Amino acid sequence: MQKYLSLTFHFYSPAVLLMNNDLYNSLSDTHRDQIDRAAREAMQYERRYSADIELQLIDELKKKGMTVLEVDVEEWKQASAKVYDEFRDKIKPEYMKAFIGE
């Protein structure tokens, strides 16, 4: 087992919900609204579940002797700012804004 875990929060692995666009558009407004509502509810559940399970797993790792380090996220952002600048012109602006939280 590794000795250290750094909590950098630089990665999020979402559960992706996909549907054929033609099928979605062929549905009634009522059915699309139901699907949209269910997707939002699933998203909220997944995020809560992920956060809860992450805390449980970190606690288990600590109990097994792993040293868990909390990283200064602002310092991390400043240190990696050059990377964003390097790719800013290669990525759609709306994606870049979403990625860096602008």
Kinemage of the C-alpha trace (Angstrom):
@kinemage 1
@onewidth
@group {chain A} dominant
@subgroup {mainchain}
@vectorlist {calphas} color= white
{ca met a 1} P 0.000 0.000 0.000
{ca gln a 2} L 1.248 3.494 -0.754
{ca lys a 3} L 2.214 5.651 2.224
{ca tyr a 4} L 0.800 9.026 1.145
{ca leu a 5} L -2.343 10.403 -0.477
{ca ser a 6} L -2.523 14.043 -1.585
{ca leu a 7} L -6.038 15.443 -1.858
{ca thr a 8} L -5.620 17.633 -4.936
{ca phe a 9} L -9.238 17.610 -6.186
{ca his a 10} L -7.896 17.827 -9.748
{ca phe a 11} L -9.920 14.897 -11.054
{ca tyr a 12} L -13.617 14.160 -11.110
{ca ser a 13} L -15.027 11.062 -12.710
{ca pro a 14} L -18.698 11.661 -13.453
{ca ala a 15} L -21.250 9.045 -14.337
{ca val a 16} L -22.346 9.997 -17.841
{ca leu a 17} L -25.962 9.748 -18.924
{ca leu a 18} L -26.444 9.487 -22.679
{ca met a 19} L -29.446 9.217 -24.952
{ca asn a 20} L -29.862 9.213 -28.698
{ca asn a 21} L -30.751 12.785 -29.686
{ca asp a 22} L -33.217 11.730 -32.395
{ca leu a 23} L -35.062 9.507 -29.926
{ca tyr a 24} L -35.075 12.240 -27.279
{ca asn a 25} L -36.450 14.790 -29.746
{ca ser a 26} L -39.151 12.358 -30.877
{ca leu a 27} L -40.586 12.147 -27.355
{ca ser a 28} L -43.452 14.266 -26.078
{ca asp a 29} L -42.714 17.360 -24.011
{ca thr a 30} L -44.013 15.495 -20.960
{ca his a 31} L -41.628 12.584 -21.470
{ca arg a 32} L -38.649 14.873 -22.142
{ca asp a 33} L -39.469 16.824 -18.965
{ca gln a 34} L -39.606 13.572 -16.987
{ca ile a 35} L -36.274 12.425 -18.392
{ca asp a 36} L -34.691 15.826 -17.707
{ca arg a 37} L -35.994 15.824 -14.130
{ca ala a 38} L -34.788 12.262 -13.537
{ca ala a 39} L -31.359 13.161 -14.965
{ca arg a 40} L -31.048 16.142 -12.605
{ca glu a 41} L -32.085 13.995 -9.650
{ca ala a 42} L -29.585 11.301 -10.657
{ca met a 43} L -26.850 13.924 -10.983
{ca gln a 44} L -27.531 15.261 -7.483
{ca tyr a 45} L -27.612 11.748 -6.045
{ca glu a 46} L -24.371 10.755 -7.787
{ca arg a 47} L -22.559 13.843 -6.515
{ca arg a 48} L -23.747 13.325 -2.924
{ca tyr a 49} L -22.919 9.628 -3.077
{ca ser a 50} L -19.452 10.288 -4.522
{ca ala a 51} L -18.667 12.854 -1.828
{ca asp a 52} L -19.896 10.556 0.946
{ca ile a 53} L -18.050 7.482 -0.290
{ca glu a 54} L -14.869 9.515 -0.782
{ca leu a 55} L -14.937 10.589 2.877
{ca gln a 56} L -15.499 7.000 3.978
{ca leu a 57} L -12.639 5.707 1.850
{ca ile a 58} L -10.256 8.405 3.084
{ca asp a 59} L -11.147 7.507 6.660
{ca glu a 60} L -10.460 3.822 5.938
{ca leu a 61} L -7.071 4.664 4.407
{ca lys a 62} L -6.130 6.740 7.453
{ca lys a 63} L -7.113 3.866 9.753
{ca lys a 64} L -4.830 1.583 7.752
{ca gly a 65} L -1.900 3.958 8.297
{ca met a 66} L -1.862 6.096 5.160
{ca thr a 67} L -0.867 9.728 5.591
{ca val a 68} L -3.477 11.923 3.900
{ca leu a 69} L -2.291 15.378 2.903
{ca glu a 70} L -4.598 18.277 2.108
{ca val a 71} L -3.224 20.399 -0.713
{ca asp a 72} L -3.581 24.184 -0.830
{ca val a 73} L -5.835 24.322 -3.886
{ca glu a 74} L -5.189 28.016 -4.589
{ca glu a 75} L -1.441 27.413 -4.585
{ca trp a 76} L -2.015 24.420 -6.882
{ca lys a 77} L -4.039 26.604 -9.300
{ca gln a 78} L -1.340 29.276 -9.394
{ca ala a 79} L 1.392 26.725 -9.999
{ca ser a 80} L -0.506 25.197 -12.940
{ca ala a 81} L -1.725 28.475 -14.504
{ca lys a 82} L 0.921 28.263 -17.250
{ca val a 83} L -0.664 25.054 -18.534
{ca tyr a 84} L -4.031 26.764 -18.942
{ca asp a 85} L -2.411 29.608 -20.838
{ca glu a 86} L -0.674 27.130 -23.131
{ca phe a 87} L -3.939 25.453 -24.165
{ca arg a 88} L -6.343 28.406 -23.946
{ca asp a 89} L -6.287 29.010 -27.736
{ca lys a 90} L -6.700 25.305 -28.520
{ca ile a 91} L -9.833 24.688 -26.434
{ca lys a 92} L -13.272 26.197 -26.980
{ca pro a 93} L -13.737 29.179 -24.622
{ca glu a 94} L -16.882 27.727 -23.006
{ca tyr a 95} L -15.014 24.507 -22.205
{ca met a 96} L -12.064 26.404 -20.777
{ca lys a 97} L -14.363 28.521 -18.607
{ca ala a 98} L -16.143 25.424 -17.307
{ca phe a 99} L -12.858 23.644 -16.705
{ca ile a 100} L -11.186 26.404 -14.709
{ca gly a 101} L -14.347 27.666 -13.059
{ca glu a 102} L -14.486 31.149 -14.509
